[in-house]
């Protein structure tokens, strides 16, 4: 993938992460998993484990987008650097 392509992907990922609806959705999803975990019965280890893995999946989703942003930022710096 070219630096320009990486730069554009970074811009798009930044826009996605900045979107208020996505921010709200991620927050609500995280809170629902945390609530499920914290209000579970002592005997419901399966529910807590499922909530934990779902929470990790949300973190992985957001982490991937953040990684694309970082790669885009690095591409921007490389494009702007002398002797590119």
C-alpha positions as CSV (number, residue, x, y, z in Angstrom):
1,X,0.0,0.0,0.0
2,X,1.4,3.4,-0.9
3,X,2.0,6.2,1.6
4,X,-0.8,8.2,0.1
5,X,-3.1,5.3,0.6
6,X,-2.0,4.9,4.2
7,X,-2.5,8.6,4.8
8,X,-6.0,8.5,3.4
9,X,-6.9,5.4,5.5
10,X,-5.6,7.3,8.6
11,X,-7.8,10.3,7.8
12,X,-10.8,8.0,7.4
13,X,-10.1,6.2,10.6
14,X,-9.7,9.5,12.4
15,X,-13.1,10.6,11.1
16,X,-14.7,7.3,12.2
17,X,-13.2,7.5,15.7
18,X,-14.3,11.2,15.9
19,X,-17.9,10.4,15.0
20,X,-20.2,11.1,18.0
21,X,-22.5,8.2,17.2
22,X,-19.6,5.7,17.2
23,X,-18.3,7.2,20.4
24,X,-21.7,6.8,22.0
25,X,-22.1,3.3,20.7
26,X,-18.7,2.2,22.0
27,X,-19.4,3.8,25.4
28,X,-22.8,2.2,25.7
29,X,-21.6,-1.2,24.6
30,X,-18.6,-1.1,27.1
31,X,-20.9,0.1,29.9
32,X,-23.4,-2.7,29.2
33,X,-20.7,-5.4,29.4
34,X,-19.2,-3.9,32.5
35,X,-22.7,-3.7,34.1
36,X,-23.4,-7.3,33.1
37,X,-20.1,-8.4,34.7
38,X,-20.5,-6.4,37.9
39,X,-24.1,-7.3,38.5
40,X,-23.7,-11.0,37.7
41,X,-24.4,-13.6,40.3
42,X,-21.4,-15.2,42.0
43,X,-22.4,-18.5,40.3
44,X,-22.6,-17.0,36.8
45,X,-19.0,-17.3,35.7
46,X,-20.0,-18.0,32.1
47,X,-21.8,-14.6,31.9
48,X,-18.7,-12.8,33.3
49,X,-16.4,-14.6,31.0
50,X,-18.6,-13.7,28.0
51,X,-18.8,-10.1,29.1
52,X,-15.0,-10.0,29.4
53,X,-14.4,-11.4,25.9
54,X,-17.0,-9.1,24.4
55,X,-15.3,-6.1,26.1
56,X,-12.0,-7.2,24.7
57,X,-13.5,-7.4,21.2
58,X,-14.7,-3.8,21.5
59,X,-11.2,-2.8,22.6
60,X,-9.7,-4.7,19.7
61,X,-12.1,-3.0,17.2
62,X,-11.2,0.5,18.6
63,X,-7.5,-0.5,18.8
64,X,-7.4,-1.4,15.1
65,X,-8.8,1.9,14.1
66,X,-6.3,3.7,16.3
67,X,-3.5,1.7,14.7
68,X,-4.7,2.8,11.2
69,X,-4.7,6.4,12.5
70,X,-1.1,6.0,13.7
71,X,0.0,4.5,10.5
72,X,-1.6,7.3,8.6
73,X,0.2,9.9,10.8
74,X,3.5,8.2,10.1
75,X,2.8,8.2,6.3
76,X,2.0,11.9,6.5
77,X,5.3,12.6,8.2
78,X,7.1,10.5,5.6
79,X,5.4,12.2,2.8
80,X,6.4,15.6,4.3
81,X,10.0,14.6,5.0
82,X,12.7,15.9,2.7
83,X,14.1,13.3,0.3
84,X,10.9,11.3,0.4
